[in-house]
Amino acid sequence: MRDYTAYGLQIASELPLPELLPSAAAAPDVHIRYGAVPAELDNPVGQGVIYQARPGQLLLTLTGIANFLVSEGNAITIEPASESREEDIRLFLLGSSFGALLHQRGVLPLHGSAIETQYGAVVFVAHSGVGKSTLAAAFHQRGYRVLSDDICVITMDTGKPVAHPSFPRLHLWEDVLDRLDQALPRLLVRAKLEKYGVPLEAQFAVQSSPLYAVYELAVDTTPCVTVQPLAYMEKFEALINHTYRGQFVRGLGLRQRHFAQAATVANPVKMSRVTRPQKLFLLQELVQAVESDFEVAAMENVTCG
């Protein structure tokens, strides 16, 4: 077993996880082991092409890679396929499998990337391919520390929403890396996939941070970048729509709690929709618009306070 930390959890794993930060925790929250996994669950409540779910358990079946059984928010069992590669197993373990486990643990995992600012965590949520990791990488180049990529875990342990660090790596497509101004190290995420892991090293935020703002990224026919504040119900809907692996929620028996989490987080947090042109990424304009928005909002809070 090796010990790691990610998503605010202490993790003991038989599978080496070089993406994660090492840890010396005496009592792990999560155990990851190799073992036999059932071909299907008894009486699943929800299911899709590659998963079955019921309260307390989720079975993820990935032909040629591995089957994963996620149990009770504290255990993941991996049964690798005979021809599997460790990098492929890690990709789905740290993604969908942990998404299910986080739901089981009662936290809110957002499909987003996050940066650390002097005001707290700023999270960019979006559907795949819209640019949340790209935006985080651009802020990283401006000197901001990255808190998470793709999965941003939100808890309400203190009565206020808190964002927790994932692991020190950004996942970026090759064309995005080419678009960014400065050279970044590239580690291929998966064979035959033009997506790379970019190590963050000192530019990774290792401490949890109060959630300050959430930006929903969108594309439209607009000729420029626009920022539009969201009303309460729009914030609630955005949090529901951008929950990581939200399709697992019903089968896990957690729909009511999920709604309650989104309602609670939506109330105090500043949220806006940032829209960019469909045909032009306008990355620097996007960064400037978002940075100006959360800077101005912070000044307004100080003035009003």
N, C-alpha and C positions, 0 to 999 in steps of 0.2 A: 504494500500500500504506500502511496505517496500522498502528501497533504498539500492542499491548495486553498486559495480563497477566491471567490467571485460572487457577484450578485448579493453581497452582504452575507454570504454563507461560508462556513468552513467545510471543506470537501476532502474526503479520503477516497482515493481511486486506484484500482489495479491497473487501469489504462493510463500510461503517461500522458499528461496534458501540458505540453510545453507552452501553450498559449496563456496559461493561468499563472498568477503569482504564487510562489511557494508560501506555505504557512506552517507554523509549528503548533497548531491548535491541539489540545489534549482530547477534546471531545467534539468530533466532527458532527455537523448537522446533516450531512448527506454521505452515503456510502455508494460507490460505483464499483460493481463487481462483474466479472464474467460468469455466465451460467446459462442453464437451459431456460428458455422462454416458451410459454404456451403458444400454440399455433393460432389460437383465438381465445377471447375472453368469454366466460359464462355470462349470459344475459347482458350484453352491452346495451347501454342507454343511448349512446351516440356512436356513429361510425362514418368513415369516409373511405376513400380509395386505399389509403395506407395506414389508417388507424382505427382502433376500437377503444371506447372509453366507457367507464362506469365509475360511480363514486369511489375514490381511493385508488383507482388503477387506470393506466392508459397503456395500450399496446401499439407500438409503432413498428410497421413491417416494411422494410426497404430491401427489395430483392437485389442480391449481389453485394449488399453492404452489411447489414445486420438487422436483427430484431431487438427492440428495446422494450423492456417492461418498466414503467415508472410507477412507483408504489408509495402511497401515503405521504408524499412530500419529503421522504427521507432516504429513498433507495432507487437506484437505477440498475437493472440487470441487463447486460449486453450479451447477445448470442451472435457472434460474427458469422458472416457467410464464409465459405471456404476460400473464396477468391477475393475477399475484402482487403482494403488497404486502410491502415490506421488513420491516415489523414481524412479519409471519407467518413470513417466511424466518428472521429472527433467532431467533424463538421455538423453532423446530425445530432450528436450527443449534446454539444454546447448550444445547439439551436432548438429544434422542436422538442427534444427530450427534456431539456431544462425548462422550456416554455411550459410544458405540462406540469413539471415538478413545482415550478413557481406558483402556478395556479393552485395546486394542491396545498401549498404552504400558506395560502391566503393573502398573497401580495398582489399588486397590480403591475404586470409586466407590459410596458408599452413598446410598440414596434417603432423604436426611435433611437436616435443617437443624441448624446448629451455632452455639453461642455460645462466646465466650472468657471463661474464669473465671480466678481467680488460681491455680487448681490445674492448668489446662490446658483443652483443648477438651471441651465437653460436647455430645454429638450426640443429636438426637431422630430416630429412624427410625420409619417407619410407611408403610402403604399410602396411596394418594392419598385425601384427604378426611378423614383421621382427626384432623389438627390440628397437624402438626409445624411448619408455617410460622406458624400462629397462636401456638403456644407460644413460638417464637423471637421473635415480635413483642412478646409480653407481657414477656419478659425484656429485650428492647430498651427497653421503656418503664421498666423498673426500673434502667436505666443500664448493662446489659451490652452489650458490642459483639458484633455478629453476625459470624460467620466465614463462613457459607455458608447458602444456601437451596436446597432440593430436591436438590442434588448436593453431597455432602461427600466430597472425595478424601482417601483414606488411603494413606500410603506407609510403608515400613519401611526407608528409606534409612539411618537411624542405628542400626538394630537394634531400635528401639522404634517403635511406631506414632505417626505424626505426621499431623495434620489440616491441610489447606491451604485458604486463602481462595478463594472463588469470585469474586463481583463484588458491589458495594455496592447490592443491591436485594433487597427481599422481595416475593414475589408473593402477594397476599391477595385473597380473594373480597370482594365488596362487603358482604355481611352480617357478615363478620369485622371489617372496618374499622368498621362501625357498632357492633359489640359492644365494641370497645376503647374505653377511657375518653377518651383524648385524640385530638384531630384529627391526622391524618397526611396528607401530600401524596399525591395519587392520579394515577398515569399509566396510562391504559388500556393493557393488555398487547396486546389484539387486538380488532379491531372485532367487535361483537355478542357479546362475552364479558365478563361482569361480574366480571373479574379485573383487579387493578390492581398496578402496580409501585410500591413505596414506596421512594424513595431513602433510603439510610442515612447518607451523607455521613460526618461524623466518628465516627459510631457503628458503623463497619465496621472489623473487625480485618484489617489489611493484612499481618500477619506470620503465618507458620505456627505451629502450637501443638501440643505433645505431646498425644496423645489421652488424656484422663483417664477419661471415662465415656460410656457409650451407654445411652440409655433407649428401649426399644421401647414405643410408644404403642398402646394397645388400648382397645376399648369393650366393655362387657358389661352385664349386668342389675344389677351391683353398685350400691348406693345412694350410694356415696361413692368417693373416689379412694383407690386402694391402690397400694403399691410393693412388688414382690416380686423379690428378687435371683434371678438366673439361674445355674444350674449350667453347667459347661463346655459340654456338648453342646447345651444350650438356647441358649447364646451363639453357638455355631457355626451352629446352624440359623437363628437370627435374622439373623446377618450374611449368610448365603446368601439368605434370603428377602427381605431388604431391600437387596440389591445393585441399584443403578440399572441398568435395562435388562439384567437378568440373563438375559432370553430370548436375548440376542445371544451369550452366552458359548459355547455348544456350537458354533454355526455358525462362530465365529471360531477354533475349535480350542483354546480356553483353559480348558476345564472343570477339568482337573487342577490347573492353576495357581490357578484361582479357589478351589478347595477348600483348597489349601495356604495361600493368603492368609488366608482366613477362619479357618483353624485357628491360624495364627500370631497374628493380631490378637486372637482370643478368649482366648488364654491369659493375658495380663497385664492386660487391661482390665476394669474394673468395668462390669457390665451388669445392668440391672434391667428388669422389665416394669411399666409404669405403666398402670393400668386406670381408666377413668372411666365414669360412667353413660352408657348409650346415649342417653337422652332429655335429659340435662342436661350441658352442657359443663363447668360449674364451673371456669372458667378460672383464677380467682385461687387456688382450692384446689389446682388442678393445679400451678401455679407454686410455691406454698408447699411442696407435698409434694416436688417434685423438688429445689428449692433446699435444703430441709432435709436431704434424703437425701445429696446430694453434699457438703454442709457437714459433716455428721456423719461420713461416710466419710473425709473428709480429716482430721478430728480424730483418728479412730481410727488412721489410718496414722501420724500424728505420734506418738501415744501408743505404738503398737506398735514404732515405729522407735527 
